[in-house]
């Protein structure tokens, strides 16, 4: 859950316990080649038995603001080997606080449960598609998402670009990019996209605002999934990896 919120560009306050108490801010994660797919499969070897895995399960070193260390201190949160406890230096992470916006009801754990409901579905999911997949779940605003589509997706087919810009979105959305595993690389392109209303309770499939995978456009009528693409001329979906959640060299560190 921590990785999911960090991927969304939301700073977290970690509460730590040990010989003494402490608190630190986590403001981002390190980006290196270990996150991305390797041809030998080494980066995903422990998940080989699964048809898909979300990047939040891949351990990344995080960026901390800690008054006992220099600014932007980089460290990992390590599994102790005795259950789900996480360690930061000499402390154990006891809890964390997320500054979510008002009326943003769909928390990270509920959003992940929701994408599992979709991606494990035998009709529209990833289980029966005969390859390995990587998903990337993150929270953003509808305005920021459309701004990214407009400014940074020149290679997106005009049909998809126009459709997404006209799509009615809630103020906050969870987006989940879907990659064929071998195409999950830096500055890559996803081949599927699921958009979820972050102001919903996440219990109804009516929360799905958009779902496309390859050439398949899926909708849910309250009873069953339907593939609404009846035009063979539709080219497969392709979108540049979403970056408007995080500042960086890619946008000269400008606010999004």
N, C-alpha and C positions, 0 to 999 in steps of 0.2 A: 504494500500500500504506500509505503514511503517513496519507493521508486516511481510509482504511478503519479503521485502528486508532484514530485520533482520534475518528471517528464512534462508535466503541465505548466511548469514555470512558477509554481506556488512555493514560497519559502515556508519552512516548517520550524517549529520550536520543539527540540528534543529534550525531554526531561530524563535525567540520568541519575542512577543510584549506584553507590559503592561505599567506600569508607566515608565519603562525604557526598552531598548532593551537588548537582551541577546542572546547567542548562546551556544549550548551544543552538545556534541557527544553522539550518541547512539551506543553501540558496541555489544549488545547481549540481551538476555532475560532470565529471571528466569525460571527454570524448576521445576515445582511442579505438584502434582497430579491433580490440578484443570484443567489442559490442556487436560487431557486424559478422555476417556469415563468412565462413572460410570453406574453401573447396574440399578440404579434408574432413569437414564436419566437426572439427575439434571444439569449436565455440559452442556447439549445441549437442555434444555427445551425450550428456546426461539426460537430454530430452528426446533421444532418438526413438523411444517407444511411443511418443505422442505424434499425432498428425499436425498439431499446431501448438505454438507456445508464444506467450506474450513477452515482450522485451523487459517488462518489469521484473521477471524472474532471473534475468541475467545480472550478475553482480557488477556494479560499476563503483568506482571510487567517487565519493561525494565531496562537494566544496562546502566548508564550514566557516562560520564566523564565531570564533571562540576567544574569549578575552584572556585565555592562558596561552594562546598561540598567535603567530602573525596572521593578518587578514588573509582570507581566501586559502586557509589551510586545507589541504587535500588528504583525505583518509578514507578507508573503507569501513563498512559496518559488517563485522564478521560473525558468521554463525559459530556458536560455541561448540557445536557437535552434540549438545545435550538438549535438543529441542529447538524451538523457534526463537530463543533469546538472541538478541543482537548486542554486540559489544562495540563501544567507542572508547579507544584507549583503555583506561582502567575502570570505566564505568559500564554498567548495563543500561540499555535503553528501556525505561519502564513505561513510557508513553510518549505520544507526540501530539501537538496541537496544530490544527489546520485552520487558517483564517478564510473560511469559505464565505462567499457572498450571501446576502439575505435571499431567502426563497430558493436556494440551491440545495434541493432535497436529496439528490442522487449522489451519495458519497462513493468513494473509489471502490470499496468492497461490493457495494450494490451494483455499480456499473460493471465490474468484472463478472459478477454472477450473471448479469444480463447478457453480456457478450458470450458467455459460455452457453447460455440457453439458445442463442442464435447459431453459434458456430458448431455446436454439437448436434444440431437438428439434422435428421437424416435427409430432409428434402433440400434445405438451402445452406446447410453448414459446410464445414471443411473436411469432415471425417471421411467422406466417400469420394474425394476428388483425386485420389491417387498420387499425392505428392506431399511434401512437407511445406508448412506455412508458418510465417511469423506475423504476429499482430503487434500493433503499437497503439495503446489506449492512452488518451490524454483529454484533459478538460480545457476548453477555451470558450470564447464568446462568439456568438453568431456574427457579430460585426467584424471581429478580427479574422474569422475564417473566410468571410467573403472578400475582405481586403486582400488576403493572401491569394485567393483564387484569381482575383482581378490583376494583381501586380506581379505575381511570381510564377505563373503557370502558362507561359507562352507556348509550350509544347503540348498543352492539353487540347484535345479536339474541341473546336468551337461549340459543338452541340452540348458537350458536358459542361463547358464553362458557362454557357448561357443558362443552362438548366439549373446549375448550382447557385448562380448569382440571383436567379429568380425564385429559388426555393424559400418557402416560408420557414424561418427558424426561430426557436426560442432565444431568449437573451443569452443563456448559457447552454452549451452543448458538450456532450462527450463525443469525440470522434475516435474511430478505431480504424487505422489503416491496415490493410491486409497485403502482405508480400508473399510471393513465391520465395521460399527460403533462400535460394541462390541469388535472388535479386535484392536481398536486404543488404545494401551497401551504402556507404556515405554518399549523400546527395543523389540517392536513387529515386525510383518511382514505384509507388504501390499500384497493385492491379485490382484492388478492391477497397471499398469505403463503406463503413457503417456509421451513421449519425444518429445519436440518441438525445432526446430532450432531457437536459440535466435538471429541469425544474419539475420533472415528474417523479412518481414514487418508484419507477422502475419495475413495476409488477405486471404491467400490461404491454403487449407487443405494439400497442398504439403509440408507445414511446419512440418507436422507430420512425425517424423523419426521412431517412434515405438509406438504401442498401443496394449496392451494386458490386458484382464480382465478375470480372472478365466482361463477357457480353450479356450477362444475366442481370436484369433489373427486377428486384423482388419487392413485393408489397404484401401487407397482411390485412385481411378484411375483417378481422375479429374472430374468424373461425379457422382459417388456413392460409398458408403462404401461396402466393401466385407469382409466376414469372411473367411480367408484363411486356417483355421485349418480343415483339412480333415482326421486327424488321431485321432481316439478315445483314443489312448493310451497316448496322451499328458496329463500330470498331470496339475492341476491348478497352475497358476503362484504364486510364493512366493519369496519375497525379504525382507531382513532385512531393517529396517528404515534407510534411507540414513543419514550419519553423517559426511561425508567428507567436508561439508560446514562449520562445526564448530569444533574448538578444544575442548577438554575436558578430563575428567578422563579416558574416554573410550580408548583414544590413547596416554595417558601420556602427553597431551598437545603438541604433536609434530605437526610441520607444515605439511599440507597435500599436 
